[in-house]
Structure formats: C-alpha cells, structure tokens
C-alpha cells in the first residue's frame, strides 16, 4: 500500500464515539489486481470493468482547488525520490505530484460533462476495500467545534484545557527487536507512562499549566476528540486551539462503554445522544468521561488566513474535501473519489433523511482510531450543519484512489 511519509500524525474525530461495524460483500478478483498488506486492501479496476467505475461528478471546483493546492504544496516539500506504492506498483513522491498536477490541469481545461470520461482515460483507478475485501467502508465525520472560553479561571469557566507540559517526553521502547516511540515522563530517572485523564483532571497533576478555561466539561472532551477547534474569548476575539501532543494513553470509546453497560443501544450511539445522556446523568458524567484515558494538549493560534484546523499533513483542512485515512495504508496528500450519503436536517438539527453524496477528496489527516483500509473520516467544516452531520454520520462509503498511469 502507499508508504507512510514521516510527519506529525494526530488528529481526532467523532469516529471515536462510534463503534466499528463490518459491511459489504467480498469483491471478486476478476475486476483487477487485488493488493493486500495486513488490513490494507485495494483493487485495481481494469478498463473493461467500467460498470464498477463511479460517475466522476462533482459540483464545487472552488473548494476542490483549495484542497488540491494544499496537497500539492505538501508534496513539493517532501523528498521527491521517496518511494510509495499503490495498486501493485511503486511510485516516487515526484510521480504522486505529477498525478495531482495532471488532475489540476483537467479541472482547468475540461468541462464537468467531459471530466468523467477524461478521468477514466487518463488515470489508473483503484477501489479501496475493507479488511474483508468488500467494497463498503465505514465513513464517519468530524468537524471544527466552536465554544466560548476564558483565559482566566472564573465561574462558569472552570474546566481547563492544558498546554503541552514540559515533562512530556517521547522515548524509544524495544518491541520485538524494533524501537517504537512511547510517550511518557521520567519518575526518578525511570521512564513511566504519562498521567491518565482521571489523574490530570481529578488530582491536579498539571496545575499551573492551564491554557484557557471552558464552561462545560463535555465541550472540553469534544475538543479532545476533535483535536482542534475554535474558542471565542470574552472580548469577542476568536482563536484556534490546535493539537500539541497527547499523554500517549490508549483511546477508549465512551460510546462503547455506554453500549457495553446497557445504557444505550448500538443504533443510538452518536454525539448528540451521548451529550444528552451525560447532561441527564451528571452524577455519572465524570466516571464516563474518565473511561477514556487519552488526554490532548493544545496550543493557541490566531485565525489569520487559515480556514480550517490543521491536519496531520500540516496544512489547513478544507470542509467537505479533506478526509482522514490510515497513514500506514495510504500516502498522505493523495487524491480520491468518495461516494456516500449525507444527512438532510430539520431546523432543530434532527435528521430528516439521507441523500446520495459524492466528492473528490484528498487524504490530508489521520486519527488514532482509523486503522486499516476500511475506515475513513470526513471533515465537514464548522457551524451548525457540520456539527450535526459529523455527530450522526455512520454511513457506508465507497472510495476510489486516483493515480497516474504507468
């Protein structure tokens, strides 16, 4: 599969609230070459298998051009001779760059009616498969939260976000002969795991290192899950809070906990439902939130020209164009076409129904819960619709990788 380019690689999403399900029917290999590496699977679609090709139809080239520019800038900054692989072939970063440049030229020179045929003729198309070799992936969504905050502790702003602590360390740990990175701290010259969420929040282990304060612990938890967001201070100024490290503890889904304890049905698990449950069970809220040991540290930044949070690619994410995939399966910056469903919402943000939705998207982010080729997380942006859509999205999706021909 596409090789991993080393970079900062963390971004959270609402997929952490949602349980992983298996879907679909195993695809036949007669359509092309099936490539499998662990849980990473793709199949090259042969030109004769046009019935399996999607209709490459899109409706908003302006946002696509912006997302494409971010991937182009990233790939230009990488070692051009570095090797990645896809569809059973090896590529250099320079060849990845050629794919995106060729696609950009098509956008600028081809009308929407001809684009579908041009893509079929000009590129190699690979369908991404899940771990069972089926075509349906699980698509979830994430968004950029916006909450009110204070730089000082004063009710109701009493729930802190913390900056990256000075004693947070990364060190190598031997694992079957291979060195792996471990996050922790030193205790009397011993390398130990970092404090858990419960220790940080209940025992004041990071007192004095507060970045700012929120009025709702669930808002703080959502920011941890999303990995970034917008905060509006009391003077009306708005800043980004961006991911600046984690305590290295394993993520544990509170949605999974609620289902396992019989407090919520699997079909109910969504961010709005979890919020409602926590508001109605204040006496149990802290226990549930502390079940997730992973804790995120933040830094503040001015908005300036950034229109979205910073993804693992190191650039601003583009609403409805950026997706998060497993970097061990797919090279970051790559071009894809996605088919899924999007919600129709009432004025109160209740879901009225789901309608087909397809877009060209780019792999510009990742997340700890995105493992294998059967998972993708779709960035909706910010605002009421983005929050509602991300909170309820648990849809089957089909994903097609677009790469240059040999």
N, C-alpha and C positions, 0 to 999 in steps of 0.2 A: 504493500500500500504506500501511499505518499509518505515520504520520510518526514521526520519531525525536525524543524529548524529550532534551535535552542533560543528561548526568549522568556520573558516573564509570561506565565501561563495560568492566570487565575481570573475567573470572573464567575460570579454566582448568578443563579437564575431561579425562577419559580418552579423549575423542574424538580427542585429539592423537596417541594411539598408533595410531589405527585409520585405515585407508585409506577414502577416499570411493568409494562404488560407485553405479552408476545402476541403478534398478529400476523396474518397472511398465510399464503400457501407457497411451498417451496418452488422456486422458479426452475425451469428446465435449462439445461446447459446448451441446448441446440441453438440458442439465440446468440451465442458468442462464447468468449473465453471467461470462465469463472475463476476469479482470483481470491484466495483465502489466506489470510495471515492472522491466526488467532481468532478473535471475534470481529475482524475487519474483512468485509467481503464486498466485492464489486463484480459486475459482469459487463464486458464489452458488448454493446449491441451491434450486430452486423448490419450493413446497409440493407440486406434482404429482410431484416426484421423490423421494417418500418411500422408495422402495426403496434410495436412496443414503444415506438418513439412518442414522446409527448408532443402536443402542439405548442411550439415555442412562441407563445403570445404573451405580450406584456403591455402595460398601459401608462407607464410613468418613467420615461427615459431620464428625466432630470435627476431623480433620486438615484437611479441606477448609475448614472455617470459619476455622481459624487462618490458612491461606494466603490466604483471601479477605480477612481483616481486614488483612493486610499490604498487599495491593494497594489496598484502599480507603483506608488511611492515606496511601499514597504519592500516589494520585490527588488526594486532598483537599489535598495540599501543593503541587500544581502549578497554574500559571495556568489558571483554568477556561475561559478563552476560547481557549486554544491549540488549533490545528486539527490533526487527524489524519484519515486516510481509510482506508476499508476497504470491500470489496465494491462498489466503484464509487461510493461516497458519502463525503462529508466529514462529520466529527463534531468536536465540541468535546470537550475533556477532561471538561467537565461532563456531556456525554452518555455518555461512557465510564463515568463514575461512576454514572450512572443505570442502566446495564446491570448493573453489579455489585450495586447496591442491590436491583434487581428480582430478580436471581438469589438474593441472600441471603434476601429475603422468601419466595421459593418454597421454599427449603430449610427455612425455619422453619415454613411453613404447609402443606406438601404431603408426603404420604407417598411412599415410594420407588416404589410401584407407579404413582402418578399423575404423578410428576416427568417421565418420558419424554414423555408427551403434552403436558404443560404447556410444556415447553421448545420442542417443535415448534410449538406455537400462539403462544407469546409472544415468540420471538426470531427473528432472521434467522440462518441457519446458512450459513457459507461453508466449503467444503473447501479446505484448503491443498494445493497441488500442487508437485511438484518442478520443476526447471528445464526438463525435457522436457514438462511439462504432465501428468505422470502422478500418480496418487493415492498411490503408495507413497513415503514419505520414508525416510531413513536415521535411525534412532534409536540413539544411543549413551548411555552412562551415566557419571555421575561420583558421587563420594562424599566424605565428610569423613574423611581419614586421621587416625589417632591413633598417635603414636610417642613413644618415650622421648627425653628431651633433657637437656642440662646447660647452665647459664648460664656455665660456665667450660670452658676447654679442658683436657681430661684424658682419656686413652685409656679406653674406646674412643670417647669423644665428641670427634671431631676434625674433623667435616665441618660447616662453619658455614652458618647462614642469616644473611643480611645485612639490616640495616635500610636504609631509603631513604637513599642517600648525599646529602650536601649539595650536591655538584656536578652532580647530575642535573637537567637542565633541559628544559623544553618551549619550543620557539620555532616561529614561523611559517616555512614554506618555500613559495616560489612554485611552483605546479604548474599549468601551462596557464592562467595568469591567476587561479587561485584559491589562496588561502592554506590550507595544510594544516599540522596540527600535526606536529612532528618532535621526537623525544626524542633528547637528546644531551648534550654538555658543551662547555665552552669550552676551547680549546687556543691560548694566545697570542692571545686575542680572536677566534679563528676558531671557528665552530660546526661540530663534528665529531660523528659517531655515538658512542654510548657504548660502553664496553668490552664485548667478547663474553663468553660463558660461559667459554671457554677462558682468556681473559686474566684474568678475575676469579678463577677457581679455581686456575690454574697459575702465574700471575705475581704474585698477591697485590696486585692493584690496589686492593682495598678493605680492606686490613689495618687493624685498629683499629676497624672499623665492624660487627663481628660482633654479632648479636642473641642467638644461642644456638648450641649445637652438637648434632649428631646422630651416631649411631654407624654409620650406613650411608649412603653417597652416593646409593644408589638411592632410599632413603626421602626424602632431600632433593630429588631430582629429581622424585619423585611429588608432593611438596608444591608444587613449582614448577608442575607440570602442573595440579594441582587448584586452585591459587591460594589455598588456605587449609587449615587442619587443626587438630587438637588436639595439644598436646605435654604429656607428663607429666614433671614435673621430679623430681629425686631425692628430694625431701621428700614426694612423692605429690600435690602440687598440680597442677592441670590448667589450662592456659591455651589460648586460641585464638591462632593465628598467622594474621594476615589480610593479604591483598594490599595492598601500599602502593606500587605502581608497578612498572614494568619498564624494562629497558635499551632498549626500543624496537626491538630487533633482530628480524628475521623469525623466525617459528617454523618449525622443520624437524623433520619426524616421524622419530624413530629407528626406528619400525616400517617406514616407507617405506624407510629405509636398509637395514635387515636384509633386506627382500624384494629390493631392487634388487641387493644384493650376493650374492644366492642363499643367504643364511644362514638364511632362514626362508620358509616358504610363506605366501602371502596368507591362506589359510584358518586359519593358525595364529596370526596376529597378535592378541594380547591381552596385557593387563598381566601375568597370571601367566606366560605363555610368555616374555615379554620379561624379566621378573625372573629366571626360571630360566636363560635364555641368558646374561645378564650375570653371574650367580653362577658359571656354569660356564666363563666366558671372562674371568677377571679381568684378563688381560694386555691385553685389547682393550676393557675396560669404559670407561675414560676417553675413548678416542677416540670411541666410540659416543655417550656422553652429551654430549660436546662438539660433536657434529654439530649439535645444537640450540643455536643461538647465543642464543636468547632467555633472559633471566635475570630472575627475580622477586625483589622486595624485600618485606619483611614488617614488620609491627608486632605487638606482643603486646597482648592484651586479656583481662580476666577474663571468665569464662563468664557470671556473673550470670544473667539471665533469658533469654539467647539460647540457642535450642535447635539452631541450625544456623549454618553460615557466612554471612557477609554477601554477598549477590549484588549485581549491578550496579544493582539498584533501590535499594540502600542499606538493605535490611532482611534479617532472618534468613530463610534458605531453609527451606522445610518439606519433610521427607522424603516422597517419592512424590507431591508436589503441585507443586513448583517445576520449571519447565523453562527451558532456555536456548535462545533463538532469536536470529536476526539482527535487531538493533535497527533496521537500515535497511529491513527489510521489515515489521516488526510493532511496534506501540506497546507499550512495556513496561507490565506491570500487567494485560494483557488476559486474558480467560477463554477456555479451550479445552477440548475433549474429545478424549482420545487413546485410540487402540486400537493395541496392540502385543502382544508376548509377553514373559513374564518367566521366568527360569530356575528349575527345581527343582534343588536342590543336595543332594548327599550330605553326610555329616558331615565329610568331608575337603575340602568345598567344590568337588568335581568336579560338573560339570553332568550331571544325570540326564536332563533333557529340558526342553522349553519348553511353557508353557501360556498360553492367551489371557489378556490383562490389559487392562483399560480403566479410565480415571480421568478425572475433571475435573481440569485442571491450569491453572496460571497462569504467564504469561511474566514471570519475575522475575530473569532472569540472561541473560548473553550470553558469548561467547568469541571469541577471535581466529580460530579455525578454523571457526566457524559462519557460513557465508556462503550467502546466498540462502534461499529458502523450503523447500528440500529437506532441511534438516538440523535436527535437534532433539537436545538433550542433556537427559537425565532425571536429576534429583537423587535418589539412593537413600537418602541419610542417612549414618549412621555405623554401625560394627560389622562383624562378620564377613560377614553376608549382603550388606550394602551394598557392601562392598569386592569380594566375589566377583562379585556381579551386575554392578556397574559395569565390572569388568575384562573381562567376556566379552560384554557387550551390543553387538551389531551387528545389529539387527533392523529389518525393515520396519515402518513405522508409518503410521497414518492420523490426521490431525489436522484438527479442525473448530473453526473460530472461531465464537464465540457473541457476537452483538452485538444491541443493541436494535432493534426495528422502527422504521421511519420514522414 
